[in-house]
């Protein structure tokens, strides 16, 4: 496959004669814990003023692109984002527990900067292989891919060609990895900031692009070197 971040129209997933399906992978707006690099996992913190602006811009983008169906994580930061999206996208969301963010286990609520000193061995192992290693009591990307695969198997049978999934940075990576049959290394290169919407269209071939702060699309998947908070 082409490297994430470059034009790619030949991933597996589409098939001749299949219904055209476009998936919009949307991340919630920036939260207070995102802003200070505190790990959220399945805990929550409110959107920041910037996060509310992210949601407004994303709502206008989705209204322009068109959405037929919407699925969402039930976590609070997604619900807060949805309330703002609804001003422009009057599509009722279907909440699904399988769309919750990665469970950070014992690390949930901790500052990223504190993890190396409090869990030196576990954190070093996680940094070395974040796809397969779990945080203490938490999940890994194998677990997320299993959840994503089960969700997509059900959602793919639903009506509508344009489907928005409102969720989380780590879990949206897992969704993209399943939709595009990515390797672990390719999956871990994806970085979705709070103002990025990923678009994956399947209609015999597969086209991938992304929007940043309502602008685009740029070709391929978003890739950034910075560490993000989930």
N, C-alpha and C positions, 0 to 999 in steps of 0.2 A: 504494500500500500504506500501511497504518498505519505510523507511525514505530516503529522498534524500541523495545521497552520498553512498548508498549501492546498491548491485546488485539488479536489478529489471527487470524481464522479463515477467511480467503479468499485466501490465497496460491495461486498456481499450483503444480502438482505432484500434487495429488490428482485422481482422476477417478472418475465414477460406475462402480460395479461393480469397482473396483480392490481388491486385497487391502489390508486395513488394515495399516499399518506405522507403528510408533513408533520413532523414533531418539533415543537418549540420547547426547548429546555430552558426554563427561567429560574434564576436564583432570586431569593428574597432580597430586599434592600439591606443595606449595611445596618448592622446592629451595634449597640454600645459595646458588646464584647468583641465583635469584629474589629472595631476601631482601636481597641487596646490589645489585640492579639491574645484574647482569652478563649480557650477552647470551649465551644458550646456543646457539640454533640447533640444529644437529645434534650439538654436543658435549653433555657431561653433567656433572651434579654430583649428590650424594646428596640425598635428602629431608631436610628439617629435622624436628625433633620435631613442629612444627606441621604440616608436610606429611604426616607419618605419621598425625596426627590427622585431617587432611582426608580421607585415604584410608579411614580407619575409618568416618567419618561417611558418606562416599559409598557405601561397601560396604553399610552398614545401609539407606541410602536405596534403592539398587538392589535389595536383597533384598525390600524392601517393595513396590516397584513391579513387580518381576518382569522377568527378562531371559531371552530364549530363545537368543540368540546374541551373541557378543562378538568384536569385532575390535580390534586394538591396534597401535600403533606399536612397533617393536622397540627403541627407545632405552631406555637404562638406567633413567631416572627413571620411565618408564611401567612397566617390568618390576618395579621396586620397589613402585610403587603397586598393580600387579596382585597381587603376593604378599599384600598386606594385604587387598585386595578379596576374594580367594579364601576368606578366613575366613567370609564371609557370602554370597558369590555363587559357587557351585561350577560355573561354566560355563567350560570351557576356552577361552582366547582363541586366535584365529587372527591371527598376526602378518602384517602387510603393510607392505612398505617404502614404499608410497605414502602411508602415514599418518605418516611422519616429519615432524618440524617443519620449518618454513622454514629453508633454508640461509642463514646470515648471512654466508657467505663470509669475507672478511678481518676482519669485525667479530666473528666468533664468539670468545667468551672475553674480550671487551673490556668494560669498564665503559661503560654508556651515557653517563656524564658525561664520558668521555674522547673520545667520538666527534667532537664539534664541533671540538675543537682538532687532532685527528690527521687527520681527513678533512673539513675545513670545507666544501668545495664539494659533495662527495658527500653529506654528511649533510644539508646545507641542502636539496638537491634531494629527498632521501628524505623529509624531514619535510614538504616542500611537497606531495608526491604519493606516499604510501607504497604505494598500490595498484599504480602502474605502474613506479616507480623501483626499481632493484635496488641492494643493497649491492655493493661491489666483489667480484666473483666469486660473488655470492649470487643468490637468487631474488626475485621479486616476487609479488604476489597473483594476477597472471594465471597464473604458473607453478603456484601452489598450486591455483587453481581447475581447471586442467587435470588435475592429479593427483587432486583430489577428484572430478571428473566421471568419470574413468576408474574409480576405486575404486567409486563409487556405482553405476555401470552394472553392475558385477559383483556387488556385494553385494545389490542389489535383487532378483536372481534367486534368492537363497538362501532357505532355510526359516526360519520363525519370524517372529512379528509384532513382537516387542520386541527391538530390536538396540542394544546398547551399543557405542560406539566410544570407546576409551580413548586419548587423544592429547594435543594441545598447543593452547595459546592461539591462535596465529596460524592453525594449520591447521584448527582447529575453526571458525574464522570462515569459512574457505574452504568447508568442508563446508556450513555454514549458508547461505552465499551461493548455492551450487548447488541445495540442496534447496528454497530459498525464492525463487530467481531474484531476488536482491538486486542493486541497483546498486552500483558501487564505493563511493559515499558511504555507503550504508546498511551495506555490509559493514564499512567502517572505523569505524563508530560502535559496533560490538559490542565489549564488553570482558568477557572471561570470567576471573574470578579463580579461584584454585586450588580454592575450595570451591563453585563453581557448576556445576550440571548443567543443560544445555539439553535440553528435550524438544520434539520436533517430531513430531506425529501427522498422518498422511495417510490419509483414508478417504473420499475424494470432495471434502471440503474439507480445509484444513490448519489445525491448531491449534498454537499456539506458546506455551510457557511455560518457566519456569526455576525451579530450586530453589537456595537459598542456605544453606549449612551444614546441609543435610538438611531444611530447612523450605521449605514452599511447596505448590503452585506459585504463583509470581507470574506475571502475564500478560506475554506478549511476550518479546523478547530482552533480555538484560542489557546495559545501556549505562552506562558510567562514564567520567568525563573523565580519570582518571589514566592515565599511561603505564605499560604493563606490560612485563615482560621475557619474551621468548618461551620 
